[in-house]
Amino acid sequence: RDPRPFLKNVTPAVMTVGGWFDAEDLYGTLNTYEAIETQNPQSVKNFLVMGPWSHSQWPFGKANNLGNIYWGLDANEKFIKQEKAFFDFYLKGEGSPAIAEATIFVTGSNEWRNFDTWPPKNIEEKSLFFQPGEAASFEKPIVKESYDEYVSDPMNPVPYTEDVHTQRTSAYMTDDQRFASRRPDVMVYQTDVLDEDITLTGLITADLFVSTTGTDADYVVKLIDVFPPDTKADDPDRKYPLGGYEMLVRGEVFRGKYRNSFEKPDPFIPGKVTEVRYEIHDVAHTFKKGHRIMIQVQNSWFPLVDRNPQKFVNIYKCSDTDFQKATQRIYHDVNYPSHIKVNMLIP
């Protein structure tokens, strides 16, 4: 299930291909490339291609969009040519190996870019802090005590999409998150309107300071691109309103009992401020001038994630009576500055 320890002494050229909106295995693509890169001599030809794709979208037909979000081009067209050039050179010895180390589709700006490394070297680590009043900024909070409080009910979990389906779709990876923003059990933090483009590349890390009246909790953090209210669809066939669209860029869940160790889970002490820190995978996304960066925090993501009873029990053997409401707090003050760490690409 985990090939990384075996990716040593690799001699053939390798091109690892994945999609930014692969709901099944984004982790596998990025970490396969990283394992080959770090566990083999520098002479190994190791390439990464990341497109705006869902799971295995790249070998089938066209890739003009995912759900309501259109890229303005067929993302498969460039990849098909690159894949052929790769095999022509490394299998047949024909043509040129003129392939970048990392061929990356940057969503938001909707363009293919080449990088010498992944993540890129020309980045600056920044922290995007939660602030009082549903705000977010790159400045640390200055208030002495500040938090948002709400009730999380596992019997009324936050759904992963507003639509109703008979099975999970891949389009939820770019779905409009306004339905979640309206819920009282979803905390929303967003920047002012951006006065310049901001491109984030590489790993996103959530660092939350929280408390709960329960003894266990899940934490879901979502990174969202908020479109300007006057955004118009550039395709007449698209009927979905894009003005104010809250595009999901990346989201990830963490089960709080494993915050210190996956081998030895720990219960929360009710009411005690506790740090929950975890990785949310890589991104390559440009938040355009006039947009906002939003972070949403919630405690359920149903049915993508099984419901946490919010009680320190064996979830797979618990009873209905173990499921309980809990009052959650997300802190954002000088002592407990909840934030996400991002890597900003330097032009």
Buried (B, 14 or more C-beta within 10 A) or exposed (E): EEEBEEBEEBEEBBBBBBBBBBBEBBBBBBBBBBBBBEBBEEEBBBBBBBBBBBBBBBEEEEBBBBBBBBBEBBBBEBBEEBBEBBBBBBEEEEEEEEBBBBBBBBBBBBEBBEBEEBBBEEBEEBBBBBBBEEBBBBEEBEEEEBBBEBEBBBEEBBBBBEEEEEEEBBBBBBBBBBBBBEBEBBBBBBBEEBEEBBBBBBBBBBBBBBBBBBBBBBBBBBBBBBBBEEBEBEEEEBEEBBEBBBBBBBBBBBBBBBBEEEEEBBEBEEEEEBEBEBEBBBBBBBBBEBBBBBBBBBBBBEEBBBBBBBBBBEBEEEEEEBBBBBBBBBBBBEEBBBBBBBBBBEE
